[in-house]
Amino acid sequence: MKIRKYLCFILLVLLISVSAMMFSSCKTETPFKVGVLLLGVEDDSGYSYEHVRGIRMAQAEANLSNDDVIIIENVPDTDDVAVKNHIDSLINNGCNFIIGTSYGFMTAMKQAALQYPEIIFTHATGSMDTFGEGEPGNLNHYFGRIYQAWYLAGIVAGLSVSEQENIGYISSFGNDNGEASSAINAFALGVQTVNLNSQIYVKVLDSWYNPTKETLFAEELINTHNCQLIVYDTDTANPSIVARDAGKKSIGYNSDMSKLREDGDNSVLTSVLWNWGAYYTKAFKIARSCFDANMKFVSIEPWRKLGNVYGDYTENLYELAELSPSCPPDVAERLALVRDKFMSVPRNWDVFTDFELHFELRSGKYELKTIERPLVDGNDTVILTIDDDDLRKGMNFWVRGIIELDRDEPEN
């Protein structure tokens, strides 16, 4: 009897051990969850669409499910309380990593980063110091020197219109905003590399996203100011649609607007493209490394090491879309020469310097020359220096050749 009881006891222990092992093997790690705040909607064909496309690339690389990535659309970037409430909601739903895709989310995201030190935050196009003494340290900003691509777009534009034709530009904000001012100033300098006389008329939207006014401003530039080419750094495809329907040309932004082309239509010359996946893939990995297998916060140091990101051409953050067949045949050759300048490590030339580029045709091939010249604004005032703070926070001037129009909405 004792032997039988002993054997039963051993069998029971074995059954408990096996059951425990089976239960343990069925347990899964706590998922890494990502929350995303969009200013617009995922399928806007422009800015938000490209951010989500990059996030999906990073999601696939990190082997996350759709349940692990929560996207909130139409978050108003003028209402800090609403932004903060959405962040709270994402964290309450288990998100460990919060992405804010609009400049206007910056203040609320910093507030949240201070409140939630064990959550990682990343914010597009921001300019606040978040790594100094007394700052949260779990919030960074990411952007790129997109003005380099805008310079290339300016070359395309300058070669695609005559010196008597006007160019219309819809700018999200004025020259006190770093992204907007560096984009349009670089674009204008690119135009002037190949076309000295075309005027660039600017309508300032005072918003990143306003589909109705984007349409109205494009119509005004065409109908009132006789612009033959429409360019924009706003969030939707509407200006390209207006240009196409009016028989004019356009250069798109954020996403490849050639998808708007109808049969036989080559009105979209090219688009300035973001490849946000190049950043998000890296950011997902680094943010995840701040937590252990059960998503318990371990250390902020990997995120501090990443710091604020201001990528350049070598990092594949941005590019021009394929050129339209309606572009002059020598455009691609000239662009390749300038790309080589941007790709040099370290950069031996950049847009806002005391040297301008010139193309010289020799024996049927173009050569690139740099000529010393001062950078001047529209009042012929010499700009002595341009540093990264100017590029990120605002240049506070338009270069020569830019004409800013009244900001009021045109009458119907």
Beta strands, then each sheet from edge to edge (+ up, - down):
strand 1: 34-37
strand 2: 69-72
strand 3: 97-100
strand 4: 120-124
strand 5: 139-144
strand 6: 166-171
strand 7: 200-204
strand 8: 227-232
strand 9: 249-254
strand 10: 268-274
strand 11: 309-311
strand 12: 318-320
strand 13: 355-362
strand 14: 365-372
strand 15: 375-376
strand 16: 382-383
strand 17: 402-404
sheet 1: 2+ 1+ 3+ 4+ 5+ 11+
sheet 2: 12+ 10- 9- 8- 6- 7- 17-
sheet 3: 13+ 14-
sheet 4: 15+ 16-
end
